[in-house]
Amino acid sequence: MTDQAHLDIDYVARLARLDLTAAEKEKLGTQLDAILEHFEALKAVDVSGVEPTAHAHAVENVWREGDSAGPVYGPEILAAMAPESRDNQVVVPKVVE
C-alpha cells in the first residue's frame, strides 16, 4: 500500500473520529485499493445510449382508494382558520435565533 493511501485512510478516520490500529489501516487500504480498481474497470464500460436514472426500477406513486384531491380553500378561508396570519401566510412562533 502506498503512503498516499495511508494518508487518505488517516484523514478519513480522523473525520469519522475512528481510532484505527495499524492492522485495520492496512486492511482498509487493501479494500480501498480493490474498490478503486473496480471503478477503473467501470470506466471502460460503454454506456452510450443508456439514459441516466435516479432509481434502478421504475418508481410510481401508489395511491389508495379514496386518495384524491379534496376541496380547495381560498386564502381568506385558510387565514381565518389560522390562529394568526399576515399577507396570506400563517404566523408561527420563532424557533431559530
C-alpha positions in Angstrom: 0.0 0.0 0.0 1.3 3.5 -0.8 2.0 6.3 1.6 -0.8 8.3 -0.1 -3.4 5.6 0.8 -2.2 5.7 4.5 -2.7 9.5 4.4 -6.2 9.1 3.0 -7.2 6.5 5.5 -5.8 8.5 8.4 -7.6 11.6 7.1 -11.0 9.8 6.7 -10.6 8.0 10.0 -9.9 11.4 11.7 -13.1 12.9 10.1 -15.1 9.9 11.3 -13.4 10.0 14.7 -12.2 6.5 14.4 -9.1 5.2 16.1 -7.8 2.6 13.8 -5.0 0.2 14.5 -2.2 -0.3 12.0 -3.7 -3.7 11.0 -7.1 -2.1 10.4 -5.5 0.7 8.3 -3.7 -1.9 6.3 -6.9 -4.0 5.8 -8.9 -0.9 4.8 -6.1 0.3 2.5 -6.2 -3.0 0.6 -10.0 -2.9 0.4 -9.9 0.7 -0.8 -7.4 -0.2 -3.5 -9.8 -3.0 -4.6 -12.7 -0.7 -4.7 -10.8 1.9 -6.8 -9.7 -0.9 -9.2 -13.4 -1.7 -9.7 -14.2 1.9 -10.5 -11.4 1.9 -13.1 -13.0 -1.2 -14.7 -16.4 0.5 -14.7 -14.9 3.5 -16.6 -14.2 1.1 -19.5 -17.9 0.2 -19.9 -19.6 1.7 -22.9 -22.8 3.4 -21.6 -23.6 5.5 -24.7 -27.3 5.2 -25.3 -28.1 4.4 -21.7 -30.3 7.1 -20.2 -29.4 8.3 -16.7 -31.8 7.2 -14.0 -32.4 8.0 -10.4 -33.6 4.5 -9.5 -32.8 1.1 -10.8 -36.5 0.3 -11.1 -39.4 2.5 -12.3 -40.9 4.3 -9.3 -44.5 5.3 -9.3 -46.7 6.7 -6.6 -49.1 4.2 -5.1 -52.5 5.6 -4.4 -55.0 4.1 -2.1 -58.7 4.0 -2.8 -60.0 7.4 -1.7 -56.7 9.2 -2.2 -57.8 12.2 -4.2 -57.7 15.9 -4.0 -60.2 17.3 -1.6 -61.8 20.7 -1.6 -59.6 23.7 -2.3 -59.9 26.6 0.1 -59.1 30.1 -0.8 -56.5 32.1 1.1 -59.2 34.1 3.0 -60.7 30.9 4.5 -57.3 29.5 5.4 -56.2 32.7 7.0 -59.4 32.7 9.1 -58.6 29.1 10.2 -55.1 30.1 11.4 -54.5 31.4 14.9 -52.6 34.3 13.4 -51.9 35.3 9.8 -50.2 38.1 7.8 -50.1 38.5 4.0 -51.9 35.2 3.4 -49.3 33.3 5.5 -49.7 31.6 8.8 -47.6 33.3 11.5 -45.9 30.9 13.9 -43.6 31.5 16.9 -39.9 31.9 16.0 -38.0 28.7 16.7 -34.5 29.6 15.5 -32.5 32.5 16.8 
